[in-house]
Structure formats: C-alpha cells, structure tokens
Amino acid sequence: MSQIPLTPSVLTSVVMLGVLGTGIAYILNYRLIEDEGATAASTVTYLIPIVAVILGIVVLSEPATWNLLAGAAVILLSVALSEGRLTKPTHLNLRHQPTELERTP
C-alpha cells in the first residue's frame, strides 16, 4: 500500500472536511434535538438511504427499480408512523368552556 504525501493541500482538505462536513452536521444534529426532540433527530438517519438512492438516480443515472421505490415508501411510512403523522386528527372542541373565575357569581 502506498503512502499519501502530507502536502499542505492534503492537510487543508482533511481539516476542511472535518470542520465543514462533520462540524456543521454536529451542530445541525444538536439543533434538531433541541428544537424537535431526540425521536425526530434519530429518524433523520433513516432518510439517508433515500437521499443516497435519489442522488444515485440523478447524478449517476442509476435505474430506479420497483424495489428501490418500495423500500423508500416503507422507510417514509415508518418515519411518518413513528412521528405520529398517520393518526387521525382529533376534533377540537371550539365551544367556550367557562373558567373558574367566570363561573363564580
């Protein structure tokens, strides 16, 4: 196995990849945990294969077969189910409910 020379451009590339790629992803992940909670943040990792398949189809001209589309549908339905987005909406009670102060004479 040949060694890669550690030139300034190689070191700069590695540092930039670490700072920009990993650093920004780290910050965004913790912002997502703070804003939406740990459950929503963990479901983001399930979407990575779908993004990879879409990029493969668009960038590399890979064929979109039925099993890729079925797998993406299963993942999306599972994420929606775990987030509670597939439940029936409850009807809001729009009638005015008097408060304790309004009930006292």
C-alpha positions as a Markdown table, in Angstrom:
| # | Residue | x | y | z |
|---|---|---|---|---|
| 1 | Met | 0.0 | 0.0 | 0.0 |
| 2 | Ser | 1.4 | 3.4 | -1.0 |
| 3 | Gln | 1.6 | 6.3 | 1.4 |
| 4 | Ile | -0.1 | 9.6 | 0.7 |
| 5 | Pro | 2.2 | 12.5 | 1.0 |
| 6 | Leu | 1.0 | 15.1 | 3.6 |
| 7 | Thr | 1.2 | 18.2 | 1.5 |
| 8 | Pro | -0.4 | 21.4 | 2.6 |
| 9 | Ser | -3.3 | 20.9 | 0.2 |
| 10 | Val | -4.0 | 17.4 | 1.6 |
| 11 | Leu | -3.9 | 18.6 | 5.2 |
| 12 | Thr | -6.1 | 21.6 | 4.3 |
| 13 | Ser | -8.6 | 19.3 | 2.6 |
| 14 | Val | -8.7 | 17.0 | 5.7 |
| 15 | Val | -9.2 | 19.9 | 8.1 |
| 16 | Met | -11.9 | 21.5 | 5.9 |
| 17 | Leu | -13.7 | 18.2 | 5.6 |
| 18 | Gly | -13.6 | 17.8 | 9.4 |
| 19 | Val | -14.7 | 21.3 | 10.2 |
| 20 | Leu | -17.3 | 21.9 | 7.5 |
| 21 | Gly | -18.7 | 18.4 | 7.0 |
| 22 | Thr | -18.6 | 16.9 | 10.5 |
| 23 | Gly | -18.7 | 20.1 | 12.4 |
| 24 | Ile | -21.7 | 21.6 | 10.7 |
| 25 | Ala | -23.5 | 18.2 | 10.8 |
| 26 | Tyr | -22.8 | 18.0 | 14.5 |
| 27 | Ile | -24.3 | 21.5 | 15.1 |
| 28 | Leu | -27.3 | 20.8 | 13.0 |
| 29 | Asn | -28.0 | 17.5 | 14.8 |
| 30 | Tyr | -27.9 | 19.1 | 18.2 |
| 31 | Arg | -30.1 | 22.0 | 17.0 |
| 32 | Leu | -32.6 | 19.4 | 15.7 |
| 33 | Ile | -32.5 | 17.6 | 19.1 |
| 34 | Glu | -33.2 | 20.9 | 20.8 |
| 35 | Asp | -35.9 | 22.0 | 18.5 |
| 36 | Glu | -37.8 | 18.7 | 17.7 |
| 37 | Gly | -36.6 | 16.2 | 20.3 |
| 38 | Ala | -34.4 | 13.1 | 20.2 |
| 39 | Thr | -37.0 | 11.0 | 18.4 |
| 40 | Ala | -37.3 | 13.3 | 15.4 |
| 41 | Ala | -33.5 | 13.6 | 15.3 |
| 42 | Ser | -33.0 | 9.9 | 15.2 |
| 43 | Thr | -35.5 | 9.4 | 12.4 |
| 44 | Val | -33.3 | 11.6 | 10.2 |
| 45 | Thr | -30.8 | 8.8 | 9.9 |
| 46 | Tyr | -33.5 | 6.6 | 8.3 |
| 47 | Leu | -33.7 | 9.1 | 5.5 |
| 48 | Ile | -30.1 | 8.8 | 4.5 |
| 49 | Pro | -30.6 | 5.7 | 2.2 |
| 50 | Ile | -33.4 | 7.5 | 0.4 |
| 51 | Val | -31.2 | 10.5 | -0.3 |
| 52 | Ala | -28.4 | 8.2 | -1.5 |
| 53 | Val | -30.8 | 6.4 | -3.9 |
| 54 | Ile | -32.1 | 9.7 | -5.2 |
| 55 | Leu | -28.5 | 11.0 | -5.7 |
| 56 | Gly | -27.6 | 7.7 | -7.5 |
| 57 | Ile | -30.5 | 8.1 | -9.8 |
| 58 | Val | -30.0 | 11.8 | -10.6 |
| 59 | Val | -26.2 | 12.0 | -10.5 |
| 60 | Leu | -25.0 | 8.6 | -11.6 |
| 61 | Ser | -28.0 | 7.7 | -13.9 |
| 62 | Glu | -28.7 | 4.5 | -12.0 |
| 63 | Pro | -32.0 | 2.8 | -12.8 |
| 64 | Ala | -35.0 | 3.4 | -10.4 |
| 65 | Thr | -36.3 | -0.2 | -9.9 |
| 66 | Trp | -39.5 | -1.1 | -8.2 |
| 67 | Asn | -37.7 | -2.5 | -5.1 |
| 68 | Leu | -35.9 | 0.8 | -4.5 |
| 69 | Leu | -39.2 | 2.7 | -4.7 |
| 70 | Ala | -40.9 | 0.2 | -2.4 |
| 71 | Gly | -38.1 | 0.4 | 0.1 |
| 72 | Ala | -38.3 | 4.2 | 0.1 |
| 73 | Ala | -42.0 | 4.0 | 0.6 |
| 74 | Val | -41.6 | 1.7 | 3.6 |
| 75 | Ile | -39.0 | 4.0 | 5.1 |
| 76 | Leu | -41.1 | 7.1 | 4.7 |
| 77 | Leu | -44.2 | 5.4 | 6.1 |
| 78 | Ser | -42.3 | 4.1 | 9.0 |
| 79 | Val | -40.9 | 7.6 | 9.8 |
| 80 | Ala | -44.3 | 9.1 | 9.5 |
| 81 | Leu | -45.8 | 6.5 | 11.8 |
| 82 | Ser | -43.1 | 6.9 | 14.4 |
| 83 | Glu | -43.6 | 10.7 | 14.3 |
| 84 | Gly | -47.4 | 10.3 | 14.8 |
| 85 | Arg | -48.3 | 11.8 | 11.5 |
| 86 | Leu | -50.5 | 9.0 | 10.4 |
| 87 | Thr | -53.0 | 9.2 | 13.2 |
| 88 | Lys | -56.5 | 10.6 | 12.8 |
| 89 | Pro | -56.7 | 14.2 | 13.8 |
| 90 | Thr | -58.8 | 14.8 | 17.0 |
| 91 | His | -61.6 | 17.2 | 16.7 |
| 92 | Leu | -61.1 | 20.4 | 18.6 |
| 93 | Asn | -63.8 | 21.5 | 21.0 |
| 94 | Leu | -64.5 | 25.0 | 19.8 |
| 95 | Arg | -67.3 | 25.8 | 22.3 |
| 96 | His | -66.3 | 28.2 | 25.0 |
| 97 | Gln | -65.6 | 26.5 | 28.3 |
| 98 | Pro | -66.1 | 28.9 | 31.3 |
| 99 | Thr | -63.2 | 29.2 | 33.6 |
| 100 | Glu | -63.4 | 29.1 | 37.4 |
| 101 | Leu | -63.5 | 32.9 | 37.6 |
| 102 | Glu | -66.3 | 33.1 | 35.1 |
| 103 | Arg | -68.5 | 30.6 | 36.9 |
| 104 | Thr | -68.4 | 32.4 | 40.3 |
| 105 | Pro | -71.2 | 34.9 | 40.8 |
